[in-house]
Amino acid sequence: MQQTIGRFAPTPSGGLHLGSLCAAVASFLNSRAQGGLWKVRIDDIDKAREVPGSGKSILYVLDALGMEWDGPVVYQSQQISSYASVIDSLIERQLLYPCTCTRKKIGGRPYPGNCSRLEGLSFANTQLRLRLEESRISFNDAYLGRIEGDLKKDSGDFIVKRADGVFSYDISTVIDDELMGITEIIRGADLARLTLRQVYLQNLLSFKDINYGHIPLVCDANGKKLSKQGGATAITIDSAQKTMVKALLHLGLNPKPEMMREASSVLLTWALTQWQIVNSKRQN
Ligand SMILES: [Zn+2]
């Protein structure tokens, strides 16, 4: 049987918070419960959004929580040549075209394909869009069931490289997941719809299929998703153990009161046995 390889891939735009920790813990437990590997990647491709030092502090907190990862940490900023060669192959297959439309012009609607038939536009310093051939896509999610969509109606031909040269989240994540041999992705439910584009790209590039599971989001008192942008509290070494308890509770694992003060690594060992039970119920 194929070995399970999971991953956690935070963006270094701030510290780890309860919401991102839940995704990390769920993917960690999911891989380890199957005797698999768990890898960490720092998605630092968009340098404009990076908060200096936050990649390092995320790794520091994971380490302090006893969440050991396998192999070296992968940094997307060091993978640019892989993305560029995939983009070149898509250009060669005539699947990309330059687009000069502004975001304002499109106004949040699915892209109607204005530039798809224009000739003579430069591929350099222009955003590149993927020419969708078919657009109905679906996958089975371990938590949400079957997810279906029509990419033409969802987004239209979507951007894979921005005018400033930054590769899109979809294309970079799909390439790295393939290169890292990832077999299972467990992450927050806000990324479930985006997965449709990623499945489309995987098919297009003949990459291996990945099993997905999108866990319920952690929300604040107003029902909004906890996020760095929304000012979610970053986990510090002092708050790490307490936040681990909260994360386990959010994931439906209920440590007994006498366990609540245990070290995070002890809690994780306990959680691993519980995860197998929860997981087997989910699959049956
Ligand atoms: Zn356009």
Boltz pocket constraint, residues with backbone or C-beta under 6 A from the ligand:
constraints:
  - pocket:
      binder: B
      contacts: [[A, 98], [A, 99], [A, 100], [A, 101], [A, 113], [A, 114], [A, 115], [A, 116]]
      max_distance: 6.0
